[in-house]
Amino acid sequence: MTEENAPETPETTPETATTAGPDVPPDRLSVNPRSKLFDSEVLQRGVGIRFKGTERTNIEEYCISEGWVRVQAGKTLDRKGNPLTLKLKGPVEAWFEDLGDEPPVAKAD
């Protein structure tokens, strides 16, 4: 294949080009096993999230490029028994906690 016809791989797509690498978390991630964004291997490494400059531990889902996080709305459940979530917008940063001090941080440019 020529370079013009080459299919886009995850390494060459524009979304992952800014934060690609083995040492930064994915652009989107969810802790809900039913979600298509769920990745147990990534979650086992431990992902730290900073939202609007504050380190948060109650994040259900995040998207770095779009600048939002989902948090649980108290103890409220929907009719299927899933927690209700609120979508909050602002700058999001993510990193792997297993890399020790000063890990590479994935954030929107």
WOTAFEN-V502602 format. One line per field, one symbol per residue. burial: b if it has 24 or more other C-alpha atoms within 12 Angstrom, else e. Layout:
BEGIN
burial = ???
END
This chain:
BEGIN
burial = eeeeeeeeeeeeeeebeebeeeebbbbbbbbeeeeeeeeeebbeeebbbbbeeeeeeebbbbbbbebbbbbeeeeeeeeeeeeeeeeeeebbbbbbeeeeeeeebbbbe
END
